[in-house]
Amino acid sequence: MPGRHAWRSVRTVFLWSSVVIIGIALVSLACIAVSGLLIRGVETASGDSRTAEKRSQIGDYFGGASAVFSGIALLLLIATLLLQQRELRMQRQELALQRQELSASRAELHRSAEADLRSLHMQLTEMVMDDPALAEVWDDLPRESTTELRQDLFSNLTFNHFVLALSWGTFSEEDLLVHASNLLSSPAFMRYWNTTRELKSRLPADSAEGRMFQVFERALADRRAGAPPPTA
């Protein structure tokens, strides 16, 4: 759609330019032809070129009117070009707005698809929590009891909840640092973190999961350094 609109604008400018050029050429040819006929008619009516030359001096007084009309024609041409330039500028602005709207729509669709995917992940996790035997299908982390399995699955859901909050801008990294410090104070979550830490360290640093991993690592480093827990 934007490409078709841009092509239509270029075609309109090209047609207008062609019409202006053709019009100027036709007017010039007509002026030359009419001037030749007038000169020939004047010479025929006057009898000789000397008489016609004397009479032409009288016509020079009317040259000012011709200059005025030429100036008006030039001003009209300039006004036409300015209007075309303004139209092109408005069309470029419209195309820029359309591109921004398309980018915003793609971003919103991506966020919606991400939310749907995470919702499906939560449903699968809840199924595993209800039936621990399903954990053998997609989870091979060692656990000593069904209770630990459910705790690890819930810890994973909590981590992914904060990943989604970070990617959507619901919380800042400083706010999430407080939540991470509180979670790491839980022995159950700490066990989950130690078990999955190596896998999470391989996440892309610029992804939401990778950024959330760095937040938890920062909170863990502060705890080990004896720094007071952050507050919201």
C-alpha positions in Angstrom: 0.0 0.0 0.0 2.7 2.6 0.8 4.7 1.6 -2.2 1.7 2.0 -4.5 0.9 5.4 -2.9 4.5 6.6 -3.5 4.5 5.4 -7.1 1.2 7.3 -7.6 2.8 10.5 -6.2 5.9 10.2 -8.5 3.7 9.6 -11.5 1.6 12.7 -10.6 4.7 14.9 -10.4 6.0 13.4 -13.7 2.7 14.1 -15.5 2.5 17.7 -14.1 6.1 18.4 -15.1 5.5 16.9 -18.6 2.3 19.1 -19.0 4.2 22.2 -18.0 7.1 21.5 -20.3 4.8 20.7 -23.2 2.8 23.8 -22.5 5.9 26.1 -22.5 7.1 24.5 -25.8 3.7 25.0 -27.5 3.4 28.6 -26.3 7.0 29.3 -27.5 6.3 27.8 -30.9 3.0 29.7 -31.2 4.7 32.9 -30.3 7.4 32.4 -32.9 4.8 31.6 -35.6 2.5 34.5 -34.6 5.5 36.9 -34.5 6.6 35.8 -38.0 3.1 36.3 -39.4 2.7 39.7 -37.7 6.1 40.9 -39.0 5.2 39.8 -42.5 1.8 41.4 -42.2 3.2 44.7 -40.9 5.7 44.8 -43.8 3.0 44.1 -46.4 0.7 46.8 -44.9 3.5 49.4 -44.6 4.9 49.0 -48.0 8.5 48.5 -47.0 10.6 47.5 -44.1 11.8 51.1 -43.3 8.2 52.2 -42.7 7.6 49.1 -40.6 10.7 49.8 -38.6 9.5 53.3 -37.7 6.1 52.0 -36.7 7.7 49.3 -34.6 9.3 51.9 -32.5 5.8 52.9 -31.4 5.0 49.3 -30.5 8.0 49.3 -28.2 6.0 51.4 -25.8 3.7 48.5 -25.3 6.7 46.2 -24.4 6.0 46.8 -20.8 2.7 45.2 -20.9 4.3 42.1 -22.5 6.8 42.0 -19.7 4.1 42.2 -17.1 2.3 39.2 -18.7 5.5 37.3 -18.9 6.2 37.9 -15.2 2.7 36.8 -14.3 3.2 33.6 -16.3 6.5 33.0 -14.5 4.9 33.6 -11.1 2.1 31.1 -12.0 4.8 28.5 -13.0 6.6 29.1 -9.7 3.4 28.8 -7.7 2.6 25.5 -9.5 6.0 24.1 -8.6 5.7 25.2 -5.0 2.3 23.5 -4.7 3.7 20.3 -6.1 6.6 20.5 -3.7 4.2 21.0 -0.8 2.1 18.0 -2.0 5.2 15.8 -2.1 6.2 16.9 1.4 2.7 16.0 2.7 2.8 12.6 1.0 6.2 11.9 2.5 4.9 12.8 6.0 1.9 10.5 5.4 4.2 7.7 4.3 6.3 8.2 7.4 3.2 8.0 9.7 2.1 4.9 7.9 5.5 3.2 8.5 5.3 4.2 12.2 1.8 2.7 12.5 3.0 -0.5 10.8 5.9 -0.7 13.1 3.7 -0.2 16.2 1.2 -2.8 14.9 4.1 -5.4 14.4 5.4 -4.6 17.9 1.9 -5.1 19.4 1.4 -8.3 17.5 4.8 -9.6 18.7 3.9 -8.8 22.3 0.5 -10.5 22.0 2.1 -13.6 20.5 4.7 -13.6 23.3 2.0 -13.3 25.9 0.1 -16.2 24.3 3.2 -18.3 24.2 4.0 -17.7 27.9 0.4 -18.4 28.8 0.7 -21.8 27.0 4.0 -22.4 28.9 2.2 -21.7 32.2 -0.5 -24.2 31.3 2.0 -26.9 30.5 3.8 -26.2 33.7 0.6 -26.4 35.7 -0.1 -29.8 34.0 3.3 -31.0 35.2 2.6 -29.7 38.7 -0.7 -31.6 38.8 0.9 -34.8 37.4 4.7 -35.0 38.2 5.1 -38.0 36.0 4.9 -35.6 33.0 8.1 -34.0 34.1 10.1 -36.9 32.6 9.0 -35.7 29.1 10.6 -32.2 29.1 12.6 -31.8 32.4 15.6 -34.0 33.3 16.8 -32.0 36.3 17.5 -34.2 39.4 15.1 -34.0 42.2 14.6 -36.0 45.4 10.9 -35.6 45.8 7.6 -34.6 44.2 7.6 -31.5 46.5 10.9 -30.3 45.1 9.6 -30.8 41.6 6.6 -28.6 42.3 8.7 -26.0 44.0 11.2 -25.9 41.1 8.3 -25.6 38.6 6.7 -22.8 40.6 10.1 -21.1 40.8 10.4 -21.3 37.1 7.0 -19.8 36.6 8.0 -16.9 39.0 11.2 -16.3 37.0 9.3 -16.2 33.7 6.7 -13.9 35.3 9.4 -11.3 36.0 10.9 -11.8 32.6 7.5 -10.9 31.1 7.2 -7.9 33.4 10.7 -6.7 32.3 10.0 -7.1 28.6 6.7 -5.2 28.9 8.2 -2.5 31.1 5.9 -3.2 34.0 8.9 -3.0 36.5 12.2 -1.3 36.1 15.4 -3.3 36.7 15.8 -1.7 40.1 12.3 -2.8 41.1 13.1 -6.3 39.9 16.3 -6.3 41.8 14.2 -6.1 45.0 12.0 -9.0 44.0 15.1 -11.1 43.0 16.8 -10.5 46.3 13.6 -11.6 48.2 13.3 -14.7 46.1 17.0 -15.7 46.6 16.4 -15.6 50.3 14.2 -18.6 49.9 16.1 -22.0 50.1 13.7 -23.6 47.7 14.2 -20.9 45.0 18.0 -20.9 45.7 18.1 -24.6 45.0 16.2 -24.0 41.7 18.6 -21.2 40.9 21.7 -23.2 41.5 20.4 -26.0 39.4 19.4 -23.9 36.4 22.1 -21.2 36.7 24.5 -22.7 34.1 21.7 -23.1 31.6 20.5 -19.5 32.1 24.0 -18.1 31.7 23.9 -19.2 28.1 20.9 -17.0 27.3 21.6 -14.0 24.9 22.6 -11.0 27.0 20.2 -8.7 25.0 17.2 -10.9 25.4 14.6 -10.4 28.2 15.6 -13.7 29.8 19.3 -12.8 29.7 18.6 -9.4 31.2 16.6 -11.0 34.0 19.3 -13.5 34.6 21.8 -10.6 35.1 19.4 -9.0 37.6 19.3 -12.1 39.7 23.1 -12.5 39.4 23.5 -8.9 40.6 21.2 -9.6 43.6 23.1 -12.8 44.4 26.4 -11.0 44.3 25.1 -8.3 46.6 23.9 -11.0 49.1 27.2 -12.7 49.0 29.0 -9.4 49.6 26.9 -8.8 52.6 25.2 -5.7 51.2 21.9 -4.8 52.7 18.9 -6.0 50.7 17.5 -3.4 48.4 14.1 -1.8 49.1 11.5 -0.6 46.7 
